[in-house]
Amino acid sequence: MLTILGRNNSINVQKVMWTCSEIGCQTERRDISGEFGGNNTPEYLKKNPTGQIPTLIDGKYILWESNTIVRYISDTYGDTPWQPKDKKICFLGHQWMDFYIASLHPAMTTIFWQLIRTPIEKRNESAIQHAHKKATILWGLVNEHLRKNSFILGPHVTFSDVPMGCAVYRWYNLDIKRANYYHLESWYDRLSKRHPYQENVMLPLT
């Protein structure tokens, strides 16, 4: 049994829960952070000194940072095709995960926080426009990659689809203008047909 500490409307918690669902891991998720609080208590900070979510508890093993948790669960409990055997293919997957967190995540986070978690009168329109322009360019790179791939690493969904797969749901459900990226939208449609994705990612944006 894996214990996941974090609320389900967090994109970082969604990454972990989607991964667990795809693999078939038994999980218990506990609401932490946001309206639930609990992430700044001495007990929580002992597990995760950043006070962020999610935190994974696997027996006596504790791990934080969502992409690291996705990698750990996939490598420890996953099988092909979710977790490819070929290390070179796996590292291509890590490449795209790192691309997301370093390049695309900051822009998407700005858009999401400004439109969903910031009152209209306090929104920074300049920041939204700048982030939207950057995100559009970066999603364009993903669109080109998907021109010859059904999923990030080829014909099958893998661990590497998780970070951008969570973000693309927000991209297509935020009240924004979007470029006509056929391959990106087709990928999103394929993900949307998966029950683990529906159950853990396709949730109200709050």
MDTraj code that builds the backbone (N, CA, C; nanometers):
import mdtraj as md
import numpy as np

residues = "MET LEU THR ILE LEU GLY ARG ASN ASN SER ILE ASN VAL GLN LYS VAL MET TRP THR CYS SER GLU ILE GLY CYS GLN THR GLU ARG ARG ASP ILE SER GLY GLU PHE GLY GLY ASN ASN THR PRO GLU TYR LEU LYS LYS ASN PRO THR GLY GLN ILE PRO THR LEU ILE ASP GLY LYS TYR ILE LEU TRP GLU SER ASN THR ILE VAL ARG TYR ILE SER ASP THR TYR GLY ASP THR PRO TRP GLN PRO LYS ASP LYS LYS ILE CYS PHE LEU GLY HIS GLN TRP MET ASP PHE TYR ILE ALA SER LEU HIS PRO ALA MET THR THR ILE PHE TRP GLN LEU ILE ARG THR PRO ILE GLU LYS ARG ASN GLU SER ALA ILE GLN HIS ALA HIS LYS LYS ALA THR ILE LEU TRP GLY LEU VAL ASN GLU HIS LEU ARG LYS ASN SER PHE ILE LEU GLY PRO HIS VAL THR PHE SER ASP VAL PRO MET GLY CYS ALA VAL TYR ARG TRP TYR ASN LEU ASP ILE LYS ARG ALA ASN TYR TYR HIS LEU GLU SER TRP TYR ASP ARG LEU SER LYS ARG HIS PRO TYR GLN GLU ASN VAL MET LEU PRO LEU THR".split()
xyz = np.array([
    [0.0841, -0.1194, 0.0000],
    [0.0000, 0.0000, 0.0000],
    [0.0882, 0.1251, 0.0000],
    [0.0667, 0.2115, -0.0985],
    [0.1383, 0.3380, -0.1052],
    [0.0500, 0.4472, -0.0465],
    [0.1068, 0.5318, 0.0368],
    [0.0338, 0.6452, 0.0926],
    [0.0806, 0.7723, 0.0235],
    [-0.0153, 0.8487, -0.0284],
    [0.0136, 0.9739, -0.0973],
    [-0.0441, 1.0872, -0.0143],
    [0.0399, 1.1793, 0.0269],
    [-0.0056, 1.2941, 0.1040],
    [-0.0208, 1.4136, 0.0106],
    [-0.1442, 1.4622, -0.0042],
    [-0.1696, 1.5767, -0.0908],
    [-0.3119, 1.5779, -0.1428],
    [-0.3628, 1.6970, -0.1710],
    [-0.5008, 1.7140, -0.2190],
    [-0.5104, 1.6813, -0.3684],
    [-0.6281, 1.6372, -0.4112],
    [-0.6408, 1.5863, -0.5480],
    [-0.6523, 1.6941, -0.6546],
    [-0.6657, 1.8226, -0.6170],
    [-0.6693, 1.9266, -0.7194],
    [-0.5311, 1.9842, -0.7482],
    [-0.4287, 1.9256, -0.6881],
    [-0.2903, 1.9630, -0.7173],
    [-0.2412, 1.8843, -0.8380],
    [-0.1870, 1.9539, -0.9365],
    [-0.1379, 1.8859, -1.0568],
    [-0.0254, 1.7885, -1.0210],
    [0.0518, 1.8208, -0.9183],
    [0.1620, 1.7333, -0.8796],
    [0.1128, 1.6058, -0.8126],
    [0.0052, 1.6161, -0.7370],
    [-0.0569, 1.4968, -0.6795],
    [-0.1226, 1.4143, -0.7897],
    [-0.1841, 1.4818, -0.8862],
    [-0.2488, 1.4120, -0.9981],
    [-0.1488, 1.3277, -1.0760],
    [-0.0278, 1.3777, -1.0941],
    [0.0757, 1.2993, -1.1626],
    [0.0950, 1.1639, -1.0945],
    [0.1073, 1.1687, -0.9628],
    [0.1358, 1.0476, -0.8858],
    [0.0166, 0.9528, -0.8857],
    [-0.1031, 1.0078, -0.8661],
    [-0.2225, 0.9236, -0.8605],
    [-0.2503, 0.8588, -0.9960],
    [-0.2302, 0.9324, -1.1038],
    [-0.2485, 0.8760, -1.2385],
    [-0.1495, 0.7615, -1.2608],
    [-0.0250, 0.7831, -1.2227],
    [0.0771, 0.6790, -1.2371],
    [0.0384, 0.5531, -1.1607],
    [-0.0018, 0.5704, -1.0365],
    [-0.0409, 0.4552, -0.9542],
    [-0.1579, 0.3810, -1.0162],
    [-0.2534, 0.4549, -1.0698],
    [-0.3719, 0.3936, -1.1298],
    [-0.3368, 0.3155, -1.2554],
    [-0.2470, 0.3692, -1.3373],
    [-0.2050, 0.2996, -1.4594],
    [-0.1354, 0.1678, -1.4252],
    [-0.0542, 0.1690, -1.3210],
    [0.0230, 0.0508, -1.2839],
    [-0.0607, -0.0489, -1.2051],
    [-0.1584, 0.0036, -1.1324],
    [-0.2421, -0.0830, -1.0498],
    [-0.1959, -0.0915, -0.9056],
    [-0.1218, 0.0096, -0.8603],
    [-0.0764, 0.0120, -0.7213],
    [-0.1928, 0.0454, -0.6285],
    [-0.1991, -0.0225, -0.5166],
    [-0.2970, 0.0130, -0.4145],
    [-0.2483, 0.1383, -0.3429],
    [-0.3372, 0.2364, -0.3289],
    [-0.2973, 0.3630, -0.2690],
    [-0.3988, 0.4107, -0.1665],
    [-0.3491, 0.4896, -0.0752],
    [-0.4335, 0.5664, 0.0159],
    [-0.3876, 0.7110, 0.0055],
    [-0.4782, 0.7996, -0.0362],
    [-0.4418, 0.9408, -0.0463],
    [-0.5048, 1.0171, 0.0698],
    [-0.4250, 1.1031, 0.1314],
    [-0.4739, 1.1844, 0.2421],
    [-0.4683, 1.3316, 0.2028],
    [-0.5776, 1.4034, 0.2258],
    [-0.5841, 1.5455, 0.1912],
    [-0.4903, 1.6265, 0.2798],
    [-0.3948, 1.6922, 0.2152],
    [-0.2974, 1.7772, 0.2831],
    [-0.2778, 1.9010, 0.1970],
    [-0.2562, 2.0165, 0.2595],
    [-0.2246, 2.1424, 0.1920],
    [-0.3518, 2.2136, 0.1465],
    [-0.3351, 2.3395, 0.1035],
    [-0.4499, 2.4172, 0.0585],
    [-0.5511, 2.4354, 0.1701],
    [-0.6774, 2.4164, 0.1374],
    [-0.7846, 2.4336, 0.2357],
    [-0.7756, 2.3334, 0.3504],
    [-0.7039, 2.2246, 0.3292],
    [-0.6925, 2.1214, 0.4325],
    [-0.5788, 2.1492, 0.5305],
    [-0.4797, 2.2260, 0.4865],
    [-0.3658, 2.2544, 0.5723],
    [-0.2862, 2.1288, 0.6034],
    [-0.2092, 2.1360, 0.7098],
    [-0.1342, 2.0197, 0.7558],
    [0.0041, 2.0044, 0.6974],
    [0.0382, 2.0875, 0.5991],
    [0.1681, 2.0710, 0.5330],
    [0.2798, 2.1518, 0.5984],
    [0.2464, 2.2293, 0.7009],
    [0.3489, 2.3048, 0.7721],
    [0.3643, 2.2590, 0.9169],
    [0.3075, 2.1451, 0.9479],
    [0.3203, 2.0905, 1.0829],
    [0.4572, 2.0242, 1.0994],
    [0.5072, 2.0179, 1.2208],
    [0.6357, 1.9495, 1.2437],
    [0.6341, 1.8056, 1.1924],
    [0.5201, 1.7392, 1.2084],
    [0.5095, 1.5999, 1.1636],
    [0.5274, 1.5887, 1.0124],
    [0.4614, 1.6801, 0.9384],
    [0.4730, 1.6744, 0.7921],
    [0.6123, 1.7178, 0.7471],
    [0.6623, 1.8258, 0.8064],
    [0.7933, 1.8773, 0.7661],
    [0.9061, 1.7791, 0.7949],
    [0.8831, 1.6896, 0.8882],
    [0.9820, 1.5848, 0.9142],
    [0.9903, 1.4898, 0.7957],
    [0.8764, 1.4695, 0.7294],
    [0.8729, 1.3838, 0.6101],
    [0.9185, 1.4600, 0.4864],
    [0.8765, 1.5856, 0.4768],
    [0.9046, 1.6663, 0.3583],
    [0.9395, 1.8078, 0.4037],
    [1.0668, 1.8403, 0.4137],
    [1.1089, 1.9701, 0.4686],
    [1.0674, 2.0896, 0.3842],
    [1.0247, 2.0675, 0.2600],
    [0.9813, 2.1790, 0.1756],
    [0.8400, 2.2250, 0.2097],
    [0.7622, 2.1384, 0.2745],
    [0.6231, 2.1718, 0.3034],
    [0.5333, 2.1654, 0.1819],
    [0.5856, 2.1122, 0.0725],
    [0.5084, 2.1016, -0.0508],
    [0.4416, 1.9641, -0.0599],
    [0.3587, 1.9489, -0.1614],
    [0.2953, 1.8196, -0.1887],
    [0.3249, 1.7799, -0.3322],
    [0.3236, 1.6475, -0.3579],
    [0.2910, 1.5358, -0.2706],
    [0.4135, 1.4830, -0.1957],
    [0.3833, 1.3987, -0.0994],
    [0.4845, 1.3163, -0.0338],
    [0.4383, 1.1714, -0.0441],
    [0.5306, 1.0848, -0.0802],
    [0.5018, 0.9417, -0.0920],
    [0.5576, 0.8681, 0.0293],
    [0.4768, 0.7792, 0.0844],
    [0.5233, 0.6895, 0.1901],
    [0.5055, 0.5467, 0.1406],
    [0.6161, 0.4762, 0.1260],
    [0.6149, 0.3368, 0.0819],
    [0.6840, 0.2546, 0.1900],
    [0.6037, 0.2062, 0.2854],
    [0.6630, 0.1396, 0.4009],
    [0.7394, 0.2401, 0.4847],
    [0.8698, 0.2175, 0.5008],
    [0.9534, 0.3110, 0.5759],
    [1.0238, 0.4107, 0.4837],
    [0.9958, 0.3976, 0.3545],
    [1.0621, 0.4828, 0.2551],
    [0.9751, 0.6045, 0.2270],
    [1.0348, 0.7227, 0.2352],
    [0.9626, 0.8475, 0.2121],
    [1.0307, 0.9238, 0.0993],
    [0.9492, 0.9785, 0.0098],
    [1.0028, 1.0472, -0.1079],
    [0.9155, 1.1675, -0.1400],
    [0.9780, 1.2771, -0.1826],
    [0.9025, 1.3936, -0.2285],
    [0.9605, 1.4434, -0.3601],
    [0.8902, 1.5363, -0.4227],
    [0.9089, 1.5855, -0.5599],
    [0.8333, 1.4938, -0.6560],
    [0.7305, 1.5497, -0.7173],
    [0.6345, 1.4685, -0.7938],
    [0.6964, 1.3901, -0.9090],
    [0.7828, 1.4533, -0.9885],
    [0.8413, 1.3797, -1.1008],
    [0.9304, 1.2658, -1.0521],
    [1.0009, 1.2891, -0.9419],
    [1.0833, 1.1835, -0.8832],
    [0.9964, 1.0684, -0.8349],
    [0.8825, 1.1021, -0.7748],
    [0.7906, 0.9984, -0.7274],
    [0.7359, 0.9180, -0.8449],
    [0.6992, 0.9866, -0.9534],
    [0.6503, 0.9168, -1.0732],
    [0.7566, 0.8206, -1.1246],
    [0.8802, 0.8653, -1.1286],
    [0.9897, 0.7797, -1.1755],
    [1.0093, 0.6594, -1.0830],
    [1.0065, 0.6851, -0.9535],
    [1.0269, 0.5775, -0.8557],
    [0.9179, 0.4713, -0.8660],
    [0.7929, 0.5145, -0.8668],
    [0.6819, 0.4192, -0.8733],
    [0.6872, 0.3402, -1.0034],
    [0.7152, 0.4103, -1.1133],
    [0.7199, 0.3438, -1.2438],
    [0.8328, 0.2425, -1.2502],
    [0.9495, 0.2803, -1.2000],
    [1.0657, 0.1915, -1.2057],
    [1.0527, 0.0748, -1.1079],
    [0.9891, 0.0987, -0.9931],
    [0.9787, -0.0035, -0.8891],
    [0.8636, -0.0999, -0.9137],
    [0.7506, -0.0467, -0.9580],
    [0.6298, -0.1283, -0.9676],
    [0.5758, -0.1426, -1.1099],
    [0.6253, -0.0620, -1.2025],
    [0.5729, -0.0644, -1.3387],
    [0.6342, -0.1732, -1.4239],
    [0.5718, -0.1985, -1.5364],
    [0.6202, -0.2974, -1.6322],
    [0.6030, -0.2390, -1.7712],
    [0.6560, -0.3075, -1.8708],
    [0.6387, -0.2605, -2.0073],
    [0.4916, -0.2697, -2.0466],
    [0.4402, -0.1823, -2.1315],
    [0.5134, -0.0723, -2.1943],
    [0.5220, 0.0543, -2.1087],
    [0.4526, 0.0578, -1.9934],
    [0.4541, 0.1797, -1.9112],
    [0.5971, 0.2194, -1.8736],
    [0.6757, 0.1210, -1.8344],
    [0.8158, 0.1437, -1.7987],
    [0.9023, 0.0642, -1.8956],
    [0.9518, 0.1286, -2.0022],
    [1.0300, 0.0563, -2.1024],
    [1.1554, -0.0080, -2.0422],
    [1.1938, -0.1215, -2.0972],
    [1.3140, -0.1912, -2.0505],
    [1.4414, -0.1253, -2.1031],
    [1.4325, -0.0698, -2.2231],
    [1.5483, -0.0080, -2.2874],
    [1.5824, 0.1233, -2.2159],
    [1.7001, 0.1312, -2.1553],
    [1.7395, 0.2485, -2.0786],
    [1.7498, 0.3736, -2.1653],
    [1.7913, 0.3564, -2.2908],
    [1.8026, 0.4730, -2.3779],
    [1.6650, 0.5325, -2.4060],
    [1.5659, 0.4463, -2.4223],
    [1.4292, 0.4951, -2.4409],
    [1.3813, 0.5634, -2.3133],
    [1.4130, 0.5036, -2.1987],
    [1.3740, 0.5635, -2.0707],
    [1.4322, 0.7036, -2.0555],
    [1.5574, 0.7202, -2.0944],
    [1.6187, 0.8513, -2.0776],
    [1.5610, 0.9542, -2.1741],
    [1.5116, 0.9107, -2.2876],
    [1.4362, 1.0027, -2.3728],
    [1.3101, 1.0488, -2.2999],
    [1.2495, 0.9565, -2.2255],
    [1.1331, 0.9932, -2.1452],
    [1.1693, 1.0931, -2.0369],
    [1.2825, 1.0708, -1.9695],
    [1.3281, 1.1651, -1.8672],
    [1.3566, 1.3019, -1.9295],
    [1.4091, 1.3005, -2.0500],
    [1.4357, 1.4253, -2.1214],
    [1.3087, 1.5089, -2.1342],
    [1.1984, 1.4455, -2.1767],
    [1.0729, 1.5185, -2.1950],
    [1.0122, 1.5588, -2.0618],
    [1.0301, 1.4784, -1.9581],
    [0.9826, 1.5175, -1.8254],
    [1.0576, 1.6410, -1.7759],
    [1.1884, 1.6439, -1.7991],
    [1.2681, 1.7581, -1.7553],
    [1.2395, 1.8817, -1.8401],
    [1.2142, 1.8615, -1.9681],
    [1.1733, 1.9730, -2.0540],
    [1.0476, 2.0379, -1.9983],
    [0.9536, 1.9550, -1.9587],
    [0.8286, 2.0097, -1.9048],
    [0.8543, 2.0924, -1.7795],
    [0.9242, 2.0341, -1.6828],
    [0.9386, 2.1017, -1.5539],
    [1.0238, 2.2274, -1.5662],
    [1.1232, 2.2276, -1.6562],
    [1.2132, 2.3420, -1.6694],
    [1.1566, 2.4515, -1.7589],
    [1.0807, 2.4137, -1.8603],
    [1.0387, 2.5106, -1.9612],
    [0.8895, 2.5393, -1.9625],
    [0.8086, 2.4356, -1.9669],
    [0.6648, 2.4533, -1.9862],
    [0.5897, 2.4779, -1.8557],
    [0.6328, 2.4125, -1.7499],
    [0.5619, 2.4237, -1.6218],
    [0.5516, 2.5673, -1.5699],
    [0.6593, 2.6479, -1.5739],
    [0.6468, 2.7845, -1.5225],
    [0.5400, 2.8661, -1.5952],
    [0.5354, 2.8546, -1.7268],
    [0.4352, 2.9298, -1.8033],
    [0.2949, 2.8809, -1.7734],
    [0.2770, 2.7496, -1.7693],
    [0.1448, 2.6934, -1.7419],
    [0.0987, 2.7265, -1.5999],
    [0.1915, 2.7292, -1.5063],
    [0.1560, 2.7626, -1.3682],
    [0.1083, 2.9065, -1.3575],
    [0.1761, 2.9971, -1.4273],
    [0.1338, 3.1374, -1.4267],
    [-0.0074, 3.1518, -1.4814],
    [-0.0348, 3.0893, -1.5945],
    [-0.1682, 3.0981, -1.6551],
    [-0.2732, 3.0417, -1.5607],
    [-0.2465, 2.9246, -1.5059],
    [-0.3432, 2.8588, -1.4183],
    [-0.3709, 2.9419, -1.2935],
    [-0.2674, 2.9858, -1.2269],
    [-0.2864, 3.0611, -1.1028],
    [-0.3565, 3.1939, -1.1279],
    [-0.3216, 3.2587, -1.2371],
    [-0.3844, 3.3876, -1.2663],
    [-0.5326, 3.3725, -1.3006],
    [-0.5678, 3.2709, -1.3769],
    [-0.7061, 3.2550, -1.4228],
    [-0.7947, 3.1803, -1.3243],
    [-0.7380, 3.0916, -1.2457],
    [-0.8189, 3.0063, -1.1583],
    [-0.8101, 3.0473, -1.0113],
    [-0.6945, 3.0875, -0.9662],
    [-0.6768, 3.1109, -0.8225],
    [-0.6491, 3.2564, -0.7857],
    [-0.6678, 3.3460, -0.8814],
    [-0.6491, 3.4884, -0.8551],
    [-0.7781, 3.5633, -0.8870],
    [-0.8297, 3.6458, -0.7953],
    [-0.9499, 3.7250, -0.8246],
    [-0.9286, 3.8118, -0.9478],
    [-1.0340, 3.8323, -1.0248],
    [-1.0246, 3.9066, -1.1508],
    [-0.9559, 4.0411, -1.1319],
    [-0.9923, 4.1129, -1.0256],
    [-0.9381, 4.2475, -1.0050],
    [-0.7897, 4.2470, -0.9701],
    [-0.7355, 4.1325, -0.9371],
    [-0.5942, 4.1243, -0.8998],
    [-0.5088, 4.0548, -1.0056],
    [-0.5695, 4.0176, -1.1160],
    [-0.4946, 3.9465, -1.2197],
    [-0.3937, 4.0372, -1.2889],
    [-0.2826, 3.9784, -1.3257],
    [-0.1771, 4.0486, -1.3978],
    [-0.1869, 4.0089, -1.5446],
    [-0.2541, 4.0919, -1.6229],
    [-0.2786, 4.0578, -1.7632],
    [-0.1496, 4.0469, -1.8430],
    [-0.0527, 4.1294, -1.8090],
    [0.0758, 4.1239, -1.8790],
    [0.1443, 3.9896, -1.8550],
    [0.1390, 3.9431, -1.7321],
    [0.1995, 3.8135, -1.6988],
    [0.1270, 3.7005, -1.7698],
    [-0.0053, 3.7106, -1.7775],
    [-0.0843, 3.6082, -1.8466],
    [-0.0471, 3.6032, -1.9940],
    [-0.0398, 3.7200, -2.0574],
    [-0.0082, 3.7255, -2.2005],
    [0.1314, 3.6716, -2.2286],
    [0.2265, 3.7086, -2.1452],
    [0.3645, 3.6614, -2.1642],
    [0.3724, 3.5098, -2.1484],
    [0.3076, 3.4582, -2.0443],
    [0.3099, 3.3136, -2.0194],
    [0.2364, 3.2380, -2.1289],
    [0.1256, 3.2945, -2.1762],
    [0.0483, 3.2298, -2.2827],
    [0.1306, 3.2213, -2.4114],
    [0.2010, 3.3286, -2.4438],
    [0.2849, 3.3290, -2.5644],
    [0.3938, 3.2227, -2.5546],
    [0.4575, 3.2149, -2.4380],
    [0.5644, 3.1164, -2.4193],
    [0.5092, 2.9749, -2.4238],
    [0.3962, 2.9520, -2.3560],
    [0.3364, 2.8182, -2.3541],
    [0.2951, 2.7747, -2.4939],
    [0.2423, 2.8671, -2.5721],
    [0.2005, 2.8347, -2.7088],
    [0.3190, 2.7865, -2.7918],
    [0.4319, 2.8546, -2.7782],
    [0.5526, 2.8140, -2.8510],
    [0.5988, 2.6749, -2.8066],
    [0.5998, 2.6526, -2.6765],
    [0.6492, 2.5253, -2.6232],
    [0.5555, 2.4095, -2.6547],
    [0.4242, 2.4334, -2.6469],
    [0.3302, 2.3283, -2.6880],
    [0.3468, 2.2978, -2.8366],
    [0.3905, 2.3978, -2.9125],
    [0.4173, 2.3747, -3.0540],
    [0.5301, 2.2747, -3.0747],
    [0.6321, 2.2796, -2.9886],
    [0.7410, 2.1819, -2.9966],
    [0.6898, 2.0413, -2.9671],
    [0.6024, 2.0313, -2.8682],
    [0.5444, 1.9013, -2.8341],
    [0.4571, 1.8517, -2.9487],
    [0.3823, 1.9434, -3.0089],
    [0.2973, 1.9079, -3.1229],
    [0.3797, 1.8483, -3.2363],
    [0.4940, 1.9082, -3.2645],
    [0.5804, 1.8570, -3.3710],
    [0.6349, 1.7190, -3.3358],
    [0.6721, 1.7009, -3.2108],
    [0.7213, 1.5698, -3.1667],
    [0.6138, 1.4631, -3.1839],
    [0.4900, 1.4998, -3.1552],
    [0.3794, 1.4040, -3.1627],
    [0.3318, 1.3786, -3.3054],
    [0.3898, 1.4494, -3.4001],
    [0.3536, 1.4277, -3.5404],
    [0.3790, 1.2821, -3.5809],
    [0.4837, 1.2219, -3.5252],
    [0.5192, 1.0840, -3.5605],
    [0.5057, 0.9878, -3.4418],
    [0.4440, 1.0352, -3.3351],
    [0.4309, 0.9522, -3.2151],
    [0.2908, 0.9638, -3.1578],
    [0.2281, 0.8510, -3.1286],
    [0.0960, 0.8549, -3.0654],
    [0.1054, 0.9056, -2.9223],
    [0.2169, 0.8707, -2.8553],
    [0.2442, 0.9171, -2.7199],
    [0.3885, 0.9667, -2.7159],
    [0.4332, 1.0146, -2.6028],
    [0.5642, 1.0791, -2.5958],
    [0.6782, 0.9882, -2.6415],
    [0.6721, 0.8598, -2.6065],
    [0.7803, 0.7684, -2.6446],
    [0.7428, 0.6724, -2.7565],
    [0.6327, 0.6968, -2.8240],
    [0.5967, 0.6080, -2.9343],
    [0.4526, 0.5637, -2.9315],
    [0.4266, 0.4358, -2.9608],
    [0.2888, 0.3881, -2.9769],
    [0.2140, 0.3622, -2.8469],
    [0.2852, 0.3612, -2.7336],
    [0.2213, 0.3281, -2.6061],
    [0.2387, 0.4412, -2.5051],
    [0.1397, 0.4573, -2.4195],
    [0.1518, 0.5534, -2.3103],
    [0.2558, 0.5019, -2.2109],
    [0.3389, 0.5917, -2.1599],
    [0.4436, 0.5556, -2.0641],
    [0.4493, 0.6602, -1.9533],
    [0.5401, 0.6347, -1.8594],
    [0.5603, 0.7294, -1.7491],
    [0.5891, 0.8700, -1.7989],
    [0.6507, 0.8804, -1.9159],
    [0.6928, 1.0108, -1.9674],
    [0.5763, 1.0976, -2.0136],
    [0.4593, 1.0378, -2.0327],
    [0.3419, 1.1159, -2.0711],
    [0.2812, 1.1907, -1.9531],
    [0.3206, 1.1534, -1.8320],
    [0.2490, 1.2012, -1.7134],
    [0.2568, 1.3522, -1.6906],
    [0.3750, 1.4130, -1.6801],
    [0.3763, 1.5562, -1.6484],
    [0.3040, 1.6425, -1.7515],
    [0.3384, 1.6265, -1.8786],
    [0.2719, 1.7069, -1.9812],
    [0.1284, 1.6626, -2.0031],
    [0.0996, 1.5344, -1.9759],
    [-0.0376, 1.4865, -1.9877],
    [-0.1297, 1.5548, -1.8888],
    [-0.0802, 1.5784, -1.7678],
    [-0.1586, 1.6529, -1.6687],
    [-0.1736, 1.7986, -1.7116],
    [-0.0657, 1.8560, -1.7628],
    [-0.0694, 1.9966, -1.8030],
    [-0.1573, 2.0199, -1.9253],
    [-0.1599, 1.9247, -2.0185],
    [-0.2378, 1.9456, -2.1406],
    [-0.3876, 1.9463, -2.1110],
    [-0.4293, 1.8779, -2.0051],
    [-0.5705, 1.8858, -1.9644],
    [-0.6055, 2.0293, -1.9271],
    [-0.5174, 2.0932, -1.8541],
    [-0.5414, 2.2326, -1.8177],
    [-0.5396, 2.3224, -1.9413],
    [-0.4469, 2.2962, -2.0313],
    [-0.4355, 2.3773, -2.1533],
    [-0.5663, 2.3769, -2.2313],
    [-0.6301, 2.2620, -2.2407],
    [-0.7532, 2.2515, -2.3194],
    [-0.8798, 2.2796, -2.2388],
    [-0.8646, 2.3130, -2.1122],
    [-0.9836, 2.3417, -2.0324],
    [-0.9810, 2.4780, -1.9642],
    [-0.8755, 2.5522, -1.9809],
    [-0.8711, 2.6902, -1.9359],
    [-0.9368, 2.7798, -2.0401],
    [-0.9869, 2.8928, -1.9968],
    [-1.0541, 2.9872, -2.0866],
    [-0.9491, 3.0740, -2.1545],
    [-0.8839, 3.0163, -2.2558],
    [-0.7767, 3.0837, -2.3279],
    [-0.7885, 3.0523, -2.4770],
    [-0.7192, 3.1326, -2.5579],
    [-0.7095, 3.1023, -2.7001],
    [-0.5981, 3.0001, -2.7198],
    [-0.6206, 2.9092, -2.8126],
    [-0.5218, 2.8039, -2.8378],
    [-0.4905, 2.7947, -2.9870],
    [-0.3644, 2.7729, -3.0175],
    [-0.3254, 2.7480, -3.1560],
    [-0.3836, 2.6137, -3.1995],
    [-0.3995, 2.5980, -3.3288],
    [-0.4557, 2.4736, -3.3826],
    [-0.3448, 2.3691, -3.3949],
    [-0.3192, 2.3009, -3.2857],
    [-0.2162, 2.1972, -3.2822],
    [-0.2844, 2.0611, -3.2919],
    [-0.2945, 2.0100, -3.4117],
    [-0.3703, 1.8865, -3.4365],
    [-0.3122, 1.7672, -3.3609],
    [-0.1810, 1.7509, -3.3657],
    [-0.1185, 1.6327, -3.3051],
    [-0.1247, 1.6398, -3.1524],
    [-0.1105, 1.7580, -3.0985],
    [-0.1234, 1.7759, -2.9541],
    [-0.2648, 1.7427, -2.9082],
    [-0.3627, 1.7936, -2.9810],
    [-0.5018, 1.7676, -2.9436],
    [-0.5370, 1.6198, -2.9596],
    [-0.4815, 1.5554, -3.0613],
    [-0.5060, 1.4119, -3.0809],
    [-0.4480, 1.3309, -2.9653],
    [-0.3301, 1.3705, -2.9204],
    [-0.2692, 1.3053, -2.8034],
    [-0.3577, 1.3226, -2.6810],
    [-0.4042, 1.4447, -2.6607],
    [-0.4942, 1.4716, -2.5478],
    [-0.6210, 1.3869, -2.5573],
    [-0.6746, 1.3735, -2.6768],
    [-0.7944, 1.2903, -2.6957],
    [-0.7663, 1.1445, -2.6604],
    [-0.6481, 1.0957, -2.6982],
    [-0.6132, 0.9569, -2.6652],
    [-0.6004, 0.9385, -2.5137],
    [-0.5375, 1.0343, -2.4490],
    [-0.5261, 1.0264, -2.3033],
    [-0.6637, 1.0304, -2.2375],
    [-0.7512, 1.1131, -2.2927],
    [-0.8844, 1.1329, -2.2343],
    [-0.9706, 1.0078, -2.2375],
    [-0.9330, 0.9125, -2.3195],
    [-1.0086, 0.7872, -2.3280],
    [-0.9627, 0.6852, -2.2230],
    [-0.8566, 0.7165, -2.1511],
    [-0.8022, 0.6246, -2.0517],
    [-0.8692, 0.6488, -1.9165],
    [-0.9202, 0.5427, -1.8565],
    [-0.9903, 0.5567, -1.7285],
    [-0.9015, 0.6156, -1.6186],
    [-0.7752, 0.5717, -1.6043],
    [-0.6906, 0.6316, -1.5001],
    [-0.6735, 0.7826, -1.5171],
    [-0.6701, 0.8279, -1.6414],
    [-0.6573, 0.9712, -1.6694],
    [-0.7871, 1.0429, -1.6342],
    [-0.8983, 0.9850, -1.6749],
    [-1.0279, 1.0438, -1.6430],
    [-1.0459, 1.0578, -1.4928],
    [-1.0085, 0.9546, -1.4209],
    [-1.0339, 0.9464, -1.2767],
    [-0.9436, 1.0376, -1.1944],
    [-0.8229, 1.0600, -1.2413],
    [-0.7248, 1.1313, -1.1591],
    [-0.6817, 1.2673, -1.2118],
    [-0.7053, 1.2934, -1.3396],
    [-0.6596, 1.4190, -1.3993],
    [-0.7754, 1.5072, -1.4448],
    [-0.8774, 1.4465, -1.5021],
    [-0.9877, 1.5243, -1.5595],
    [-1.0867, 1.5653, -1.4497],
    [-1.0382, 1.6520, -1.3630],
    [-1.1136, 1.6995, -1.2473],
    [-1.1396, 1.8499, -1.2619],
    [-1.2355, 1.9040, -1.1882],
    [-1.2601, 2.0488, -1.1938],
    [-1.1332, 2.1274, -1.1619],
    [-1.1130, 2.2364, -1.2340],
    [-0.9965, 2.3211, -1.2108],
    [-1.0265, 2.4161, -1.0955],
    [-0.9600, 2.3947, -0.9852],
    [-0.9828, 2.4778, -0.8660],
    [-0.8502, 2.5132, -0.7999],
])
top = md.Topology()
chain = top.add_chain()
for i, resn in enumerate(residues, 1):
    res = top.add_residue(resn, chain, resSeq=i)
    for name in ("N", "CA", "C"):
        top.add_atom(name, md.element.get_by_symbol(name[0]), res)
traj = md.Trajectory(xyz[None], top)
